[in-house]
């Protein structure tokens, strides 16, 4: 991997982090047309999405993906909700559980969550009467996530509220 590519990735990751801190989410639409972006001669073709539910509540992580550049409002349209994972492949994650999804990079230009819905009720399972939601996160390929890498969305509870965070590798 050349120094130029490392610097561009580092700058992109820094910009995404600044946007996330300042605006509560990061939204950027910059496609990568560099066939050598992954280094080593063969460009990677997949992106892994990890979902961790660290709460005692049933979780609808509300994962949305778009194959093309879209705004946050466009991303969170019903047709972009990805549910082929979790309990019964319905897009739900049981308490203190998780799942991973590996998608072709061409399917994941933009990925995000409006924060996830945490089940309510006395048993924490009632998603029709939620106990709360986390923080909205929007990430774009080649600016904040990279083909060949992974993004992990972690849903947790902080006091009486809920938190949604993410980490990217690399």
Secondary structure, DSSP 8 states (H G I E B T S, - for coil): --HHHHHHHHHHHHHHHHHHHHHSS---------TTTTSSSS---EEEEEEEE-SSS-EE--EEEESS---HHHHTSGGGEE-SSBGGGSSEE-TTEEEEEEEEGGG-SEEEES--EE-BSTTS-BGGG-SEE---EEEEBTTTB-TTSEEEEEEEEETTEEEEEEEEE-
